[in-house]
Amino acid sequence: AQSVTQLDSQVPVFEEAPVELRCNYSSSVSVYLFWYVQYPNQGLQLLLKYLSGSTLVKGINGFEAEFNKSQTSFHLRKPSVHISDTAEYFCAVRPNNAGNMLTFGGGTRLMVKP
Amino acid sequence: GAGVSQSPRYKVAKRGQDVALRCDPISGHVSLFWYQQALGQGPEFLTYFQNEAQLDKSGLPSDRFFAERPEGSVSTLKIQRTQQEDSAVYLCASSSGGQGSPLHFGNGTRLTVT
Protein backbone atom coordinates (compact mmCIF):
# COMPACT_ATOMS: atom_id res chain seq x y z
CA ALA A 1 0.00 0.00 0.00
CA GLN A 2 1.04 3.57 -0.58
CA SER A 3 0.47 6.78 1.36
CA VAL A 4 1.21 10.42 0.64
CA THR A 5 1.74 13.19 3.17
CA GLN A 6 1.53 16.86 2.37
CA LEU A 7 2.62 18.49 5.59
CA ASP A 8 1.41 21.99 4.80
CA SER A 9 -2.34 22.40 4.42
CA GLN A 10 -1.94 26.08 3.49
CA VAL A 11 1.00 28.08 2.16
CA PRO A 12 0.60 31.88 1.95
CA VAL A 13 3.18 33.67 -0.17
CA PHE A 14 3.58 37.08 -1.78
CA GLU A 15 3.50 37.49 -5.53
CA GLU A 16 6.89 37.02 -7.24
CA ALA A 17 8.32 35.18 -4.23
CA PRO A 18 9.60 31.60 -4.52
CA VAL A 19 7.57 28.73 -3.11
CA GLU A 20 8.07 25.09 -2.17
CA LEU A 21 5.21 22.69 -1.52
CA ARG A 22 6.31 19.58 0.33
CA CYS A 23 5.36 16.00 -0.43
CA ASN A 24 6.56 12.82 1.24
CA TYR A 25 5.41 9.33 0.39
CA SER A 26 5.56 5.81 1.74
CA SER A 27 5.53 2.71 -0.43
CA SER A 28 6.78 -0.88 -0.34
CA VAL A 29 7.38 -0.79 -4.11
CA SER A 30 8.81 1.73 -6.54
CA VAL A 31 6.36 4.38 -7.61
CA TYR A 32 5.60 6.94 -10.23
CA LEU A 33 5.04 10.44 -8.81
CA PHE A 34 2.69 13.18 -9.92
CA TRP A 35 1.65 16.70 -9.00
CA TYR A 36 -1.83 17.94 -9.91
CA VAL A 37 -3.38 21.40 -9.54
CA GLN A 38 -7.06 22.05 -8.86
CA TYR A 39 -8.63 25.45 -9.45
CA PRO A 40 -11.97 26.24 -7.75
CA ASN A 41 -14.89 24.18 -9.05
CA GLN A 42 -12.70 22.35 -11.52
CA GLY A 43 -11.13 18.94 -11.87
CA LEU A 44 -7.46 18.14 -11.42
CA GLN A 45 -4.92 19.16 -14.04
CA LEU A 46 -1.54 17.45 -14.37
CA LEU A 47 1.40 19.74 -13.56
CA LEU A 48 4.24 17.25 -13.93
CA LYS A 49 5.23 13.63 -13.42
CA TYR A 50 8.29 11.56 -12.55
CA LEU A 51 8.56 8.13 -14.14
CA SER A 52 12.31 7.50 -14.31
CA GLY A 53 15.58 9.13 -15.31
CA SER A 54 16.53 12.65 -14.25
CA THR A 55 15.28 13.37 -10.76
CA LEU A 56 14.51 17.01 -11.62
CA VAL A 57 11.27 17.24 -13.53
CA LYS A 58 9.93 20.36 -15.20
CA GLY A 59 6.22 20.90 -15.69
CA ILE A 60 3.75 23.44 -16.92
CA ASN A 61 3.36 27.01 -15.64
CA GLY A 62 7.02 27.21 -14.55
CA PHE A 63 6.76 24.52 -11.86
CA GLU A 64 9.39 21.88 -11.22
CA ALA A 65 9.82 19.04 -8.75
CA GLU A 66 12.72 16.96 -7.53
CA PHE A 67 12.49 13.27 -6.69
CA ASN A 68 14.61 12.27 -3.71
CA LYS A 69 14.52 8.51 -3.24
CA SER A 70 16.48 8.42 0.02
CA GLN A 71 14.13 10.94 1.63
CA THR A 72 11.05 9.60 -0.19
CA SER A 73 10.13 13.13 -1.17
CA PHE A 74 8.88 14.89 -4.27
CA HIS A 75 8.71 18.58 -3.41
CA LEU A 76 7.20 21.07 -5.85
CA ARG A 77 8.90 24.41 -6.47
CA LYS A 78 8.43 27.60 -8.42
CA PRO A 79 10.98 30.44 -8.36
CA SER A 80 8.43 33.25 -8.75
CA VAL A 81 4.69 32.83 -8.21
CA HIS A 82 1.80 34.74 -9.76
CA ILE A 83 -1.63 35.55 -8.39
CA SER A 84 -3.02 33.06 -10.92
CA ASP A 85 -1.13 30.23 -9.17
CA THR A 86 -3.58 30.43 -6.26
CA ALA A 87 -5.10 26.94 -6.18
CA GLU A 88 -5.04 23.57 -4.43
CA TYR A 89 -2.06 21.34 -5.20
CA PHE A 90 -2.10 17.57 -4.83
CA CYS A 91 0.81 15.16 -4.80
CA ALA A 92 0.05 11.59 -5.89
CA VAL A 93 1.81 8.25 -6.29
CA ARG A 94 1.14 5.12 -8.28
CA PRO A 95 2.99 1.78 -8.08
CA ASN A 96 5.11 1.13 -11.16
CA ASN A 97 4.87 -2.66 -11.07
CA ALA A 98 1.17 -3.16 -11.55
CA GLY A 99 -2.13 -1.39 -11.20
CA ASN A 100 -3.14 2.11 -12.14
CA MET A 101 -4.64 3.54 -8.98
CA LEU A 102 -3.39 6.95 -7.88
CA THR A 103 -3.10 7.64 -4.17
CA PHE A 104 -3.37 11.33 -3.32
CA GLY A 105 -2.15 13.45 -0.47
CA GLY A 106 -4.50 15.74 1.39
CA GLY A 107 -3.56 18.77 -0.67
CA THR A 108 -1.87 22.12 -0.07
CA ARG A 109 -3.70 25.37 -0.66
CA LEU A 110 -1.32 27.91 -2.20
CA MET A 111 -2.50 31.45 -1.54
CA VAL A 112 -0.61 34.10 -3.48
CA LYS A 113 -1.03 37.61 -2.13
CA PRO A 114 -0.37 40.85 -4.02
CA GLY B 1 -15.02 16.11 -26.87
CA ALA B 2 -11.40 16.80 -26.04
CA GLY B 3 -11.60 16.06 -22.33
CA VAL B 4 -13.43 14.00 -19.74
CA SER B 5 -17.03 15.14 -19.41
CA GLN B 6 -19.16 14.62 -16.31
CA SER B 7 -22.83 15.28 -15.78
CA PRO B 8 -24.62 16.73 -13.99
CA ARG B 9 -22.21 19.33 -12.58
CA TYR B 10 -24.35 19.76 -9.50
CA LYS B 11 -26.88 17.42 -7.94
CA VAL B 12 -29.02 17.97 -4.87
CA ALA B 13 -30.75 14.91 -3.50
CA LYS B 14 -32.97 14.35 -0.51
CA ARG B 15 -31.75 11.73 1.91
CA GLY B 16 -32.91 8.33 0.75
CA GLN B 17 -33.10 9.17 -2.96
CA ASP B 18 -31.10 7.32 -5.60
CA VAL B 19 -28.70 9.25 -7.86
CA ALA B 20 -26.81 8.45 -11.05
CA LEU B 21 -23.68 10.28 -12.10
CA ARG B 22 -22.37 10.04 -15.65
CA CYS B 23 -18.83 10.10 -17.02
CA ASP B 24 -17.77 10.37 -20.67
CA PRO B 25 -14.04 9.56 -20.85
CA ILE B 26 -11.61 10.70 -23.50
CA SER B 27 -12.22 8.71 -26.68
CA GLY B 28 -10.03 5.64 -26.85
CA HIS B 29 -9.01 5.65 -23.18
CA VAL B 30 -9.25 2.13 -21.84
CA SER B 31 -8.86 2.96 -18.15
CA LEU B 32 -11.53 4.78 -16.17
CA PHE B 33 -11.48 5.73 -12.50
CA TRP B 34 -13.96 7.18 -10.03
CA TYR B 35 -12.79 9.19 -7.04
CA GLN B 36 -14.65 10.83 -4.16
CA GLN B 37 -13.41 14.18 -2.88
CA ALA B 38 -14.77 15.45 0.42
CA LEU B 39 -14.56 19.16 1.17
CA GLY B 40 -10.97 20.22 1.89
CA GLN B 41 -9.51 16.79 1.27
CA GLY B 42 -7.68 14.92 -1.44
CA PRO B 43 -9.50 12.57 -3.81
CA GLU B 44 -10.13 9.06 -2.51
CA PHE B 45 -10.20 6.10 -4.89
CA LEU B 46 -13.55 4.41 -5.41
CA THR B 47 -13.30 2.06 -8.38
CA TYR B 48 -11.40 1.29 -11.61
CA PHE B 49 -12.38 -0.10 -15.00
CA GLN B 50 -10.27 -1.42 -17.82
CA ASN B 51 -12.57 -1.33 -20.82
CA GLU B 52 -15.83 -2.83 -19.54
CA ALA B 53 -14.24 -4.89 -16.77
CA GLN B 54 -14.37 -3.53 -13.24
CA LEU B 55 -10.96 -4.58 -11.97
CA ASP B 56 -10.97 -2.91 -8.59
CA LYS B 57 -13.90 -1.74 -6.48
CA SER B 58 -12.15 -1.82 -3.15
CA GLY B 59 -12.77 1.88 -2.51
CA LEU B 60 -16.55 1.80 -2.74
CA PRO B 61 -17.67 2.74 0.79
CA SER B 62 -20.76 0.56 0.95
CA ASP B 63 -23.01 -1.69 -1.09
CA ARG B 64 -25.15 1.39 -1.82
CA PHE B 65 -22.49 2.42 -4.32
CA PHE B 66 -22.45 0.74 -7.73
CA ALA B 67 -20.54 1.57 -10.91
CA GLU B 68 -20.80 0.22 -14.43
CA ARG B 69 -19.22 0.70 -17.84
CA PRO B 70 -21.16 -1.75 -20.01
CA GLU B 71 -19.64 -0.90 -23.40
CA GLY B 72 -16.20 0.13 -22.26
CA SER B 73 -16.82 3.84 -22.80
CA VAL B 74 -19.38 5.83 -20.79
CA SER B 75 -19.55 4.99 -17.09
CA THR B 76 -22.26 5.57 -14.50
CA LEU B 77 -21.79 5.76 -10.75
CA LYS B 78 -25.01 5.02 -8.91
CA ILE B 79 -25.65 5.72 -5.25
CA GLN B 80 -28.75 4.20 -3.71
CA ARG B 81 -30.57 5.53 -0.65
CA THR B 82 -28.25 8.53 -0.36
CA GLN B 83 -27.03 9.61 3.07
CA GLN B 84 -25.69 12.99 4.17
CA GLU B 85 -22.17 11.58 4.40
CA ASP B 86 -22.31 10.90 0.65
CA SER B 87 -22.12 14.66 0.03
CA ALA B 88 -18.89 15.22 -1.89
CA VAL B 89 -17.47 15.93 -5.32
CA TYR B 90 -17.30 12.80 -7.46
CA LEU B 91 -14.44 12.91 -9.95
CA CYS B 92 -14.05 10.73 -12.99
CA ALA B 93 -10.69 10.24 -14.70
CA SER B 94 -9.49 8.30 -17.73
CA SER B 95 -6.13 7.26 -19.07
CA SER B 96 -4.73 5.45 -22.08
CA GLY B 97 -3.63 2.68 -19.73
CA GLY B 98 0.03 2.70 -20.66
CA GLN B 99 2.63 2.44 -17.91
CA GLY B 100 2.98 5.81 -16.26
CA SER B 101 0.22 7.35 -18.35
CA PRO B 102 -1.35 10.23 -16.43
CA LEU B 103 -4.98 10.42 -15.40
CA HIS B 104 -7.12 13.07 -17.09
CA PHE B 105 -9.87 14.34 -14.81
CA GLY B 106 -13.31 15.73 -15.47
CA ASN B 107 -14.66 18.75 -13.59
CA GLY B 108 -16.61 16.53 -11.23
CA THR B 109 -20.18 16.29 -9.98
CA ARG B 110 -20.88 18.04 -6.69
CA LEU B 111 -23.46 15.98 -4.81
CA THR B 112 -25.28 17.56 -1.89
CA VAL B 113 -27.58 15.35 0.16
CA THR B 114 -30.09 17.26 2.28
Interface residues (C-beta under 8 A of the other chain):
Chain A: V4 Q6 Y32 F34 Y36 N41 Q42 G43 L44 Q45 L46 K49 L51 F90 R94 N96 G99 N100 M101 L102 T103 F104 G105 G106 G107
Chain B: V4 S31 F33 Y35 G40 Q41 G42 P43 E44 F45 Y48 D56 L91 A93 S95 G97 Q99 G100 P102 L103 H104 F105 G106 N107 G108
